[in-house]
């Protein structure tokens, strides 16, 4: 199995929405983004699958060293071997990869966040930085596109947090800020027990409004000239906003079941957004 095939399997096995956003990218960019996403999945799995914290720390330390080797063209792992050409071709910053690993270490070192300000740093590291790397691969003309990418990454992560409340609680993690739990009179212990209350639904409604504000703010930063280049992230934004709509329509019953979009629906959204942005790009060129 080649490094690229390894990354394709890693990116596809999770059934992630990211896979559908890759489909309409040029081959070279799709290969680079697939390797980037495979890296993110790999280090995230270290945290989720290692039952012993010290073992997880050692594995993340190894990945930090491996990223250094990748940037020195000495990669050992199939994922970093696939990343090496992208690192050079798209001039990806080494510090971004270190920040992603820093975000994984945050999951090892804390399972609660006192305020949204504290949570924002986590969102930036595990998602905002991935958005910045994606923007570098896809290309941009205006620096405002980096603001778009970072804000969109946070919006996607906030959506994940709402969707995964139950799964995270089962792992002993609470990403909803503790001061907001207190404001809505929710005992964190009850959250760990999987209790469903009107207060929790109200809090998740508030979290969804915050996520939507991030989506709106992100799109407000995206210059028209960079929309077509950033089509894959616009696909992601649409898929995730649809997921947010579905959770809201379900009254945020996330403690009862996980809300999902079918693969066919994701594919339909991806095709529709790609077609819309292609038409918009052609119209702008001939205007």
C-alpha positions as CSV (number, residue, x, y, z in Angstrom):
1,X,0.0,0.0,0.0
2,X,1.4,3.4,-1.0
3,X,1.4,6.4,1.4
4,X,-1.3,8.0,-0.6
5,X,-3.5,4.9,-0.4
6,X,-2.9,4.7,3.3
7,X,-4.1,8.3,3.7
8,X,-7.2,7.7,1.5
9,X,-8.2,4.7,3.6
10,X,-7.6,6.7,6.8
11,X,-9.6,9.6,5.6
12,X,-12.4,7.4,4.2
13,X,-12.8,5.0,7.1
14,X,-14.3,7.5,9.5
15,X,-17.2,8.3,7.1
16,X,-16.3,12.0,7.7
17,X,-17.9,14.9,5.9
18,X,-14.4,16.0,5.0
19,X,-14.2,13.2,2.5
20,X,-17.0,14.7,0.4
21,X,-15.5,18.1,0.4
22,X,-12.3,16.6,-1.2
23,X,-14.2,15.1,-4.2
24,X,-14.3,18.1,-6.4
25,X,-10.7,19.3,-5.8
26,X,-7.9,19.1,-8.4
27,X,-5.9,15.9,-8.0
28,X,-2.7,17.4,-6.4
29,X,-4.7,19.5,-3.9
30,X,-6.9,16.5,-3.1
31,X,-3.9,14.4,-2.4
32,X,-2.4,17.0,-0.1
33,X,-5.7,17.7,1.8
34,X,-6.2,13.9,2.2
35,X,-2.8,13.5,3.7
36,X,-3.5,16.5,6.0
37,X,-6.8,15.1,7.2
38,X,-5.2,11.6,7.7
39,X,-2.6,13.2,9.9
40,X,-5.4,14.9,12.0
41,X,-7.3,11.7,12.3
42,X,-4.2,9.8,13.3
43,X,-3.2,12.1,16.2
44,X,-6.8,12.4,17.3
45,X,-7.1,8.6,17.5
46,X,-4.1,8.6,19.8
47,X,-6.1,10.5,22.3
48,X,-9.4,8.7,21.8
49,X,-8.0,5.1,21.7
50,X,-5.1,5.1,24.2
51,X,-6.5,4.2,27.6
52,X,-3.2,5.1,29.4
53,X,-2.4,8.8,29.4
54,X,1.3,8.3,29.5
55,X,1.3,6.1,26.5
56,X,-0.7,8.7,24.6
57,X,1.7,11.4,25.6
58,X,4.7,9.3,24.3
59,X,2.8,8.7,21.0
60,X,2.1,12.4,20.6
61,X,5.7,13.2,21.3
62,X,6.7,10.7,18.6
63,X,4.3,12.5,16.2
64,X,5.9,15.8,17.0
65,X,9.3,14.4,16.2
66,X,7.9,12.8,13.0
67,X,6.6,16.1,11.8
68,X,10.0,17.6,12.3
69,X,11.4,14.7,10.2
70,X,8.7,15.3,7.6
71,X,9.8,18.9,7.2
72,X,13.4,17.6,6.9
73,X,12.3,15.2,4.1
74,X,13.0,12.2,6.4
75,X,9.5,11.0,7.1
76,X,9.1,7.4,8.3
77,X,5.3,7.1,8.6
78,X,3.1,6.7,5.5
79,X,1.0,9.7,6.4
80,X,4.1,12.0,6.7
81,X,5.6,10.5,3.6
82,X,2.4,11.5,1.8
83,X,2.6,14.9,3.4
84,X,6.2,15.7,2.4
85,X,5.4,16.8,-1.1
86,X,2.5,19.0,0.1
87,X,4.7,20.6,2.8
88,X,7.2,21.6,0.1
89,X,4.8,22.5,-2.7
90,X,2.4,24.6,-0.6
91,X,5.0,26.0,1.9
92,X,2.9,24.8,4.9
93,X,4.1,26.2,8.2
94,X,5.6,23.8,10.6
95,X,4.2,25.6,13.6
96,X,0.7,24.8,12.5
97,X,1.3,21.1,12.8
98,X,2.8,21.6,16.3
99,X,-0.4,23.6,17.2
100,X,-2.6,20.7,16.2
101,X,-0.5,18.4,18.4
102,X,-0.7,20.9,21.2
103,X,-4.5,20.7,20.8
104,X,-4.3,16.9,21.3
105,X,-2.2,17.4,24.4
106,X,-5.0,19.7,25.7
107,X,-7.4,16.7,25.5
108,X,-4.9,14.7,27.7
109,X,-4.4,17.4,30.2
110,X,-7.9,18.7,30.8
111,X,-11.4,17.5,30.3
112,X,-13.3,20.7,31.3
113,X,-13.2,24.3,30.1
114,X,-14.1,27.0,32.6
115,X,-15.2,29.5,29.9
116,X,-15.7,29.9,26.2
117,X,-12.5,31.9,26.1
118,X,-10.6,28.8,27.3
119,X,-12.5,26.6,24.8
120,X,-11.7,29.0,22.0
121,X,-8.0,28.2,22.3
122,X,-8.8,24.5,22.0
123,X,-11.0,25.1,18.9
124,X,-8.3,27.2,17.3
125,X,-5.7,24.5,17.7
126,X,-7.7,21.4,16.7
127,X,-9.8,23.1,13.9
128,X,-8.9,26.7,13.2
129,X,-5.3,25.7,12.4
130,X,-6.6,22.9,10.1
131,X,-8.6,25.6,8.3
132,X,-5.5,27.7,7.8
133,X,-3.6,24.8,6.4
134,X,-6.5,24.0,4.1
135,X,-6.5,27.5,2.9
136,X,-2.8,27.4,2.1
137,X,-3.3,24.2,0.0
138,X,-6.4,25.6,-1.8
139,X,-4.8,28.9,-2.5
140,X,-5.9,32.5,-1.9
141,X,-5.2,36.1,-3.1
142,X,-6.3,38.0,-0.1
143,X,-5.2,37.7,3.6
144,X,-8.8,38.0,4.7
145,X,-9.3,34.5,3.5
146,X,-7.1,33.3,6.4
147,X,-9.6,35.0,8.8
148,X,-12.4,33.1,7.0
149,X,-10.5,29.8,7.3
150,X,-9.8,30.2,11.0
151,X,-13.4,31.3,11.9
152,X,-14.8,28.5,9.8
153,X,-12.7,25.9,11.6
154,X,-14.0,27.1,15.0
155,X,-17.6,27.0,13.6
156,X,-17.1,23.4,12.5
157,X,-15.6,22.4,15.9
158,X,-18.5,24.0,17.8
159,X,-20.9,22.0,15.6
160,X,-18.9,18.9,16.5
161,X,-19.1,19.7,20.2
162,X,-22.9,19.9,20.0
163,X,-23.2,16.7,18.0
164,X,-20.8,14.8,20.2
165,X,-22.0,15.8,23.7
166,X,-23.0,12.3,24.6
167,X,-19.9,10.5,23.2
168,X,-17.6,13.1,24.8
169,X,-19.4,12.7,28.2
170,X,-18.9,8.9,27.9
171,X,-15.2,9.6,27.7
172,X,-15.4,11.8,30.7
173,X,-15.0,15.0,28.7
174,X,-17.2,18.1,28.7
175,X,-16.5,20.8,26.1
176,X,-19.5,23.0,27.0
177,X,-18.0,25.8,29.1
178,X,-18.6,25.3,32.8
179,X,-19.7,28.9,33.5
180,X,-22.4,28.4,30.9
181,X,-23.5,25.1,32.4
182,X,-23.8,27.0,35.7
183,X,-25.7,29.8,34.0
184,X,-28.3,27.3,32.7
185,X,-28.3,25.5,36.0
186,X,-26.9,22.2,34.6
187,X,-24.8,20.0,36.9
188,X,-21.8,18.7,35.0
189,X,-22.3,15.3,36.8
190,X,-25.8,15.0,35.3
191,X,-24.3,15.6,31.9
192,X,-21.9,12.7,32.4
193,X,-24.9,10.5,33.4
194,X,-26.6,11.3,30.0
195,X,-29.5,13.2,31.5
196,X,-31.8,15.0,29.0
197,X,-33.4,18.2,30.3
198,X,-35.0,21.3,29.0
199,X,-32.1,23.3,30.4
200,X,-29.6,21.3,28.3
201,X,-31.7,21.8,25.2
202,X,-31.8,25.5,25.9
203,X,-28.0,25.6,26.4
204,X,-27.4,23.7,23.1
205,X,-29.7,26.1,21.3
206,X,-27.5,28.9,22.6
207,X,-24.4,27.0,21.5
208,X,-25.9,26.5,18.0
209,X,-26.5,30.3,17.8
210,X,-22.9,30.9,18.6
211,X,-21.8,28.4,15.9
212,X,-24.0,30.1,13.4
213,X,-22.4,33.4,14.3
214,X,-19.0,31.9,13.5
215,X,-20.3,30.6,10.1
216,X,-21.6,34.0,9.3
217,X,-18.5,35.8,10.4
218,X,-16.3,33.4,8.5
219,X,-18.3,34.0,5.2
220,X,-18.2,37.7,5.7
221,X,-14.4,37.5,5.6
222,X,-14.2,35.5,2.4
223,X,-13.4,37.7,-0.6
224,X,-15.3,37.0,-3.8
225,X,-12.1,36.4,-5.7
226,X,-11.2,33.5,-3.4
227,X,-14.5,31.8,-3.2
228,X,-13.9,29.3,-6.1
229,X,-10.4,28.4,-4.7
230,X,-12.0,27.7,-1.3
231,X,-14.9,25.6,-2.7
232,X,-14.0,22.6,-0.6
233,X,-14.3,24.5,2.6
234,X,-17.6,26.0,1.4
235,X,-18.9,22.5,0.9
236,X,-17.8,21.6,4.4
237,X,-19.6,24.7,5.8
238,X,-22.8,23.8,4.0
239,X,-22.7,20.2,5.2
240,X,-22.1,21.2,8.8
241,X,-24.7,23.9,8.7
242,X,-27.2,21.4,7.4
243,X,-26.2,19.1,10.3
244,X,-26.8,21.9,12.7
245,X,-30.2,22.5,11.2
246,X,-31.1,18.8,11.6
247,X,-30.0,18.8,15.3
248,X,-32.2,21.9,15.9
249,X,-35.2,20.3,14.1
250,X,-34.6,17.3,16.4
251,X,-34.7,19.6,19.4
252,X,-31.1,18.8,20.2
253,X,-31.9,15.2,21.4
254,X,-28.1,14.5,21.1
255,X,-28.1,12.6,24.4
256,X,-30.5,10.1,22.9
257,X,-28.9,9.5,19.5
258,X,-26.3,10.9,17.1
259,X,-27.7,13.0,14.3
260,X,-26.2,12.1,10.9
261,X,-26.5,13.0,7.3
262,X,-26.6,10.1,4.9
263,X,-23.6,9.7,2.5
264,X,-26.0,10.4,-0.4
265,X,-27.2,13.6,1.1
266,X,-23.6,14.7,1.8
267,X,-22.7,13.9,-1.8
268,X,-25.7,15.9,-3.1
269,X,-24.7,18.9,-1.0
270,X,-21.1,18.7,-2.2
271,X,-22.2,18.5,-5.9
272,X,-24.7,21.3,-5.5
273,X,-22.2,23.7,-3.8
274,X,-19.5,22.8,-6.3
275,X,-21.8,23.5,-9.2
276,X,-23.0,26.8,-7.6
277,X,-19.4,28.0,-7.1
278,X,-18.4,27.0,-10.6
279,X,-21.2,29.0,-12.1
280,X,-20.5,31.9,-9.8
281,X,-16.8,31.9,-10.8
282,X,-17.7,31.8,-14.5
283,X,-20.1,34.7,-14.2
284,X,-17.5,36.7,-12.3
285,X,-14.9,36.1,-15.0
286,X,-17.2,37.2,-17.8
287,X,-18.7,40.2,-15.9
